[in-house]
Amino acid sequence: MATNQKSRGFSWRAFTSVLLFWSGLVMAVSGIILYIAPTGRVARAAIWVFWGLDKDGWGAVHTILSFVFTIFAVLHIVLNWKPLISYLKDRITRVVKMRWEWVSATVISILVSALTILAVPPFQSVMDLGEQIKEGWENRLLQGSDILPHTEDFTLADFARNYRLPADEVRRTLREIGIAEIGEKDTFGDWAAALSITPLNLYNQVMKRISPPAGDADAEPPASGTGRMSVEGVAKRLGITVAEAVLRLKVRGIEAAGDSKLKDLGEAADKTPLEIYRLIQNKNTD
């Protein structure tokens, strides 16, 4: 039977609508995954993977789709400008007039943003839950390990410096574990990949074979990750007892325990993690 229907051309409105739907859906999924994902330090050290992607991969997906969503949201507004304006017009006078639906949506958006910035419950409670989930990953995957952030990117010289270990001893230990070639630019992550293990696993093997350095009262904090250090970790680095470290903070009005993180202590005392480190070190931070 013949048909009089004409083939429809490419519809940009339909295209942008469907693209916005899918990009918005992927953004929502990736956002939830990043919300429950471990911190970068834990994810990289333990090679955390979810649905075939590591945390950096999910971050890339979320970022790129956010740009795609933004670009096509603008295009969607341009293509639907007349219908959009008609929503604002009074049905009788046909004059642009703010309707209650628009006012309510705008006020709610501003209110939610403001309360989130001000850390008001229940919005802050949502963020606190995310932090608790990340801490759970850290306890489960690291199991008390004091591996520093970005250890997977450390060269031999970086590793020796940040962990205060003799470079020759680290080199010898890596060779004992099975790393034959150790180049100046090779990283801890490269060696772990060569052995088909995680950087965390390699770190644990190295540290089991090397005697920990003696504490040094003048030891500087690591190049990165000071906020993630515990009071106990700082005490070991400085060669003092945990009780002494806790006492040094207490006399400065800061209540702490051995497993307290410098970042959390700093936030509570309105200080930086480095300042908390210096307080434990008994150096003046004024």
LINJO-V11404 format. One record per residue. RES is the residue in one small letter. PSI is psi in radians with two decimals (* if undefined). NEAR is the number of other ideal C-beta (glycine too) atoms within 12 Angstrom. Layout:
{{RES | PSI | NEAR} {RES | PSI | NEAR}}
This chain:
{{m | 2.35 | 4} {a | 2.63 | 4} {t | 2.51 | 6} {n | -0.01 | 6} {q | 2.32 | 7} {k | 2.46 | 6} {s | 2.34 | 8} {r | 2.49 | 8} {g | 3.11 | 9} {f | 2.21 | 9} {s | 1.92 | 13} {w | -0.55 | 16} {r | -0.82 | 22} {a | -0.72 | 16} {f | -0.86 | 17} {t | -0.62 | 26} {s | -0.81 | 20} {v | -0.70 | 16} {l | -0.68 | 25} {l | -0.67 | 27} {f | -0.88 | 20} {w | -0.73 | 18} {s | -0.66 | 28} {g | -0.68 | 24} {l | -0.79 | 17} {v | -0.68 | 26} {m | -0.74 | 26} {a | -0.78 | 19} {v | -0.84 | 21} {s | -0.60 | 29} {g | -0.72 | 22} {i | -0.71 | 19} {i | -0.74 | 28} {l | -0.52 | 31} {y | -0.69 | 24} {i | -0.07 | 25} {a | 2.70 | 34} {p | 2.94 | 36} {t | 2.85 | 32} {g | -0.68 | 28} {r | -0.82 | 38} {v | -0.75 | 35} {a | -0.70 | 34} {r | -0.67 | 36} {a | -0.69 | 40} {a | 0.03 | 34} {i | 1.04 | 26} {w | 2.26 | 33} {v | 2.42 | 19} {f | 2.17 | 24} {w | 0.70 | 16} {g | -0.04 | 10} {l | 2.48 | 22} {d | -3.12 | 27} {k | -0.70 | 31} {d | -0.66 | 20} {g | -0.78 | 23} {w | -0.62 | 31} {g | -0.70 | 23} {a | -0.78 | 17} {v | -0.82 | 29} {h | -0.73 | 28} {t | -0.87 | 20} {i | -0.77 | 18} {l | -0.49 | 28} {s | -0.72 | 22} {f | -0.75 | 16} {v | -0.80 | 23} {f | -0.77 | 28} {t | -0.81 | 19} {i | -0.82 | 18} {f | -0.33 | 27} {a | -0.72 | 23} {v | -0.78 | 16} {l | -0.67 | 20} {h | -0.71 | 26} {i | -0.73 | 19} {v | -0.80 | 16} {l | -0.43 | 21} {n | 0.51 | 21} {w | -0.79 | 15} {k | -0.84 | 13} {p | -0.63 | 14} {l | -0.77 | 16} {i | -0.60 | 17} {s | -0.51 | 16} {y | -0.50 | 19} {l | -0.26 | 21} {k | 2.51 | 18} {d | 2.33 | 14} {r | -0.46 | 11} {i | -0.93 | 7} {t | -0.32 | 9} {r | 0.47 | 11} {v | 2.43 | 13} {v | 2.20 | 14} {k | 2.33 | 18} {m | 2.17 | 16} {r | 2.76 | 19} {w | -0.58 | 13} {e | -0.75 | 13} {w | -0.73 | 18} {v | -0.78 | 14} {s | -0.80 | 13} {a | -0.72 | 15} {t | -0.79 | 15} {v | -0.76 | 15} {i | -0.73 | 15} {s | -0.79 | 14} {i | -0.71 | 14} {l | -0.79 | 16} {v | -0.74 | 17} {s | -0.78 | 14} {a | -0.78 | 14} {l | -0.55 | 19} {t | -0.76 | 18} {i | -0.64 | 13} {l | 0.01 | 13} {a | 0.81 | 15} {v | 2.36 | 16} {p | 2.57 | 13} {p | 0.03 | 13} {f | -0.73 | 19} {q | -0.53 | 16} {s | -0.62 | 15} {v | -0.76 | 20} {m | -0.66 | 20} {d | -0.66 | 16} {l | -0.72 | 17} {g | -0.71 | 23} {e | -0.66 | 22} {q | -0.68 | 17} {i | -0.73 | 23} {k | -0.69 | 29} {e | -0.60 | 24} {g | -0.74 | 18} {w | -0.75 | 27} {e | -0.79 | 32} {n | -0.64 | 19} {r | -0.75 | 17} {l | -0.70 | 29} {l | -0.52 | 34} {q | 0.87 | 16} {g | -0.01 | 17} {s | 2.48 | 29} {d | 0.54 | 33} {i | 2.37 | 40} {l | 2.70 | 37} {p | 2.52 | 29} {h | 0.33 | 26} {t | -0.57 | 42} {e | -0.34 | 35} {d | -0.05 | 26} {f | 2.37 | 38} {t | 3.10 | 26} {l | -0.75 | 33} {a | -0.71 | 23} {d | -0.78 | 26} {f | -0.81 | 39} {a | -0.71 | 26} {r | -0.83 | 21} {n | -0.53 | 33} {y | 0.08 | 33} {r | 0.91 | 29} {l | 2.64 | 28} {p | 2.23 | 19} {a | -0.70 | 23} {d | -0.65 | 15} {e | -0.64 | 23} {v | -0.76 | 36} {r | -0.80 | 27} {r | -0.71 | 19} {t | -0.73 | 30} {l | -0.68 | 36} {r | -0.64 | 18} {e | -0.63 | 17} {i | -0.46 | 27} {g | 0.13 | 18} {i | 1.86 | 27} {a | -0.80 | 14} {e | 2.15 | 15} {i | 1.66 | 28} {g | 2.81 | 16} {e | -0.55 | 13} {k | -0.06 | 14} {d | 2.52 | 25} {t | 2.90 | 27} {f | -0.64 | 41} {g | -0.65 | 28} {d | -0.78 | 23} {w | -0.69 | 37} {a | -0.74 | 34} {a | -0.66 | 18} {a | -0.52 | 21} {l | -0.01 | 21} {s | 0.69 | 11} {i | 2.99 | 24} {t | 2.74 | 30} {p | -0.61 | 38} {l | -0.76 | 34} {n | -0.75 | 29} {l | -0.72 | 37} {y | -0.81 | 38} {n | -0.69 | 26} {q | -0.72 | 26} {v | -0.83 | 38} {m | -0.45 | 28} {k | -0.49 | 15} {r | -0.22 | 19} {i | 2.30 | 26} {s | 2.30 | 14} {p | 2.53 | 20} {p | 2.62 | 21} {a | 2.57 | 14} {g | 2.59 | 22} {d | 2.07 | 17} {a | -0.41 | 19} {d | 0.19 | 14} {a | 2.28 | 28} {e | 2.69 | 19} {p | 2.81 | 30} {p | 2.83 | 31} {a | -0.50 | 20} {s | 2.77 | 22} {g | 0.27 | 33} {t | -0.67 | 34} {g | -0.49 | 29} {r | -0.15 | 37} {m | 2.55 | 38} {s | 2.87 | 35} {v | -0.67 | 40} {e | -0.72 | 26} {g | -0.69 | 36} {v | -0.71 | 46} {a | -0.75 | 34} {k | -0.71 | 27} {r | -0.61 | 34} {l | -0.15 | 32} {g | 0.57 | 21} {i | 2.91 | 27} {t | 2.77 | 18} {v | -0.68 | 26} {a | -0.70 | 17} {e | -0.71 | 25} {a | -0.76 | 39} {v | -0.71 | 28} {l | -0.70 | 21} {r | -0.59 | 30} {l | -0.66 | 36} {k | -0.70 | 20} {v | -0.27 | 15} {r | 0.14 | 25} {g | 0.32 | 14} {i | 2.02 | 28} {e | 2.25 | 16} {a | 2.88 | 33} {a | 3.03 | 19} {g | -0.60 | 25} {d | 0.11 | 24} {s | 2.37 | 32} {k | 2.51 | 32} {l | -0.59 | 39} {k | -0.80 | 28} {d | -0.71 | 25} {l | -0.69 | 39} {g | -0.73 | 29} {e | -0.69 | 19} {a | -0.54 | 18} {a | 0.12 | 23} {d | 0.81 | 12} {k | 2.85 | 26} {t | 2.76 | 19} {p | -0.63 | 32} {l | -0.66 | 26} {e | -0.66 | 27} {i | -0.71 | 37} {y | -0.78 | 37} {r | -0.58 | 27} {l | -0.73 | 33} {i | -0.60 | 48} {q | -0.17 | 32} {n | 0.57 | 21} {k | 2.56 | 20} {n | 2.24 | 9} {t | 0.15 | 22} {d | * | 8}}
